[in-house]
Amino acid sequence: MFKFNKEKLEEQANKLAQKSGKLLESGKLKLNISNLERDITQLKTELGDKLYAAYRNNANAEAELMEICQKIDTLYRQIDEIKQQIDNLQE
């Protein structure tokens, strides 16, 4: 017959709570990645617009373009860090 094991039940409940917390945290981190990717897309659009404007005006916009590229690189590094956090949660 089925024997009620309070300790086993508590252990399983704790495991479930821990797993739920990890899933919630992972979801938040993935949302952060999506937001950073959206920001990267906007910066790339800005980069293209500024490059084309510089071309049309026969101007040098190298410093401004480099600044945008550095912002993009920073966002990609943040994404890599978040992906590492997600991997750590799954271990």
C-alpha positions in Angstrom: 0.0 0.0 0.0 1.0 3.6 -0.5 3.0 5.0 2.4 3.1 8.7 2.9 6.6 10.0 3.2 6.6 13.6 4.3 10.4 14.0 3.9 10.3 12.7 0.3 7.3 15.0 -0.5 9.1 18.0 0.9 12.2 17.1 -1.0 10.3 16.9 -4.3 8.4 20.2 -3.6 11.8 21.9 -3.0 13.2 20.5 -6.2 10.1 21.7 -8.1 10.4 25.2 -6.5 14.0 25.4 -7.4 13.4 24.2 -11.0 10.5 26.8 -11.3 12.8 29.5 -10.1 15.5 28.6 -12.6 12.9 28.6 -15.4 11.6 32.0 -14.4 15.1 33.4 -14.2 16.0 31.9 -17.6 12.9 33.5 -19.1 13.8 36.9 -17.8 17.4 36.5 -19.1 16.0 35.5 -22.6 13.8 38.6 -22.5 16.9 40.7 -21.8 18.6 39.2 -24.8 15.6 40.0 -27.0 15.7 43.6 -25.8 19.4 43.9 -26.5 19.0 42.4 -30.0 16.3 45.0 -30.7 18.7 47.7 -29.6 21.4 46.3 -31.8 19.0 46.3 -34.8 18.2 50.0 -34.1 21.9 50.9 -33.8 22.7 49.1 -37.1 19.9 51.1 -38.8 21.4 54.3 -37.3 24.8 53.2 -38.5 23.6 52.7 -42.0 21.7 56.0 -42.0 24.8 57.9 -40.8 27.1 56.2 -43.3 24.8 57.0 -46.2 24.4 60.6 -45.0 28.2 61.0 -44.8 28.5 59.5 -48.3 25.8 61.8 -49.7 27.4 64.9 -48.1 31.0 63.7 -48.9 31.7 64.0 -45.2 33.9 62.0 -42.8 31.8 60.4 -40.1 34.4 57.8 -39.1 34.4 58.8 -35.4 30.7 58.8 -35.1 30.4 55.5 -37.0 33.1 53.9 -34.7 31.2 55.0 -31.6 28.1 53.3 -32.9 30.1 50.1 -33.7 31.5 50.1 -30.2 28.0 50.4 -28.7 27.0 47.4 -30.8 30.1 45.4 -29.7 29.2 46.2 -26.1 25.7 44.9 -26.5 26.9 41.7 -28.2 29.2 41.2 -25.2 26.3 41.7 -22.8 24.3 39.1 -24.8 27.2 36.6 -24.5 27.3 37.2 -20.7 23.6 36.6 -20.4 23.9 33.4 -22.5 26.5 32.2 -20.1 24.2 32.9 -17.1 21.5 30.9 -18.8 23.9 28.0 -19.4 24.9 28.2 -15.7 21.2 28.0 -14.7 20.8 24.8 -16.7 23.7 23.0 -15.0 
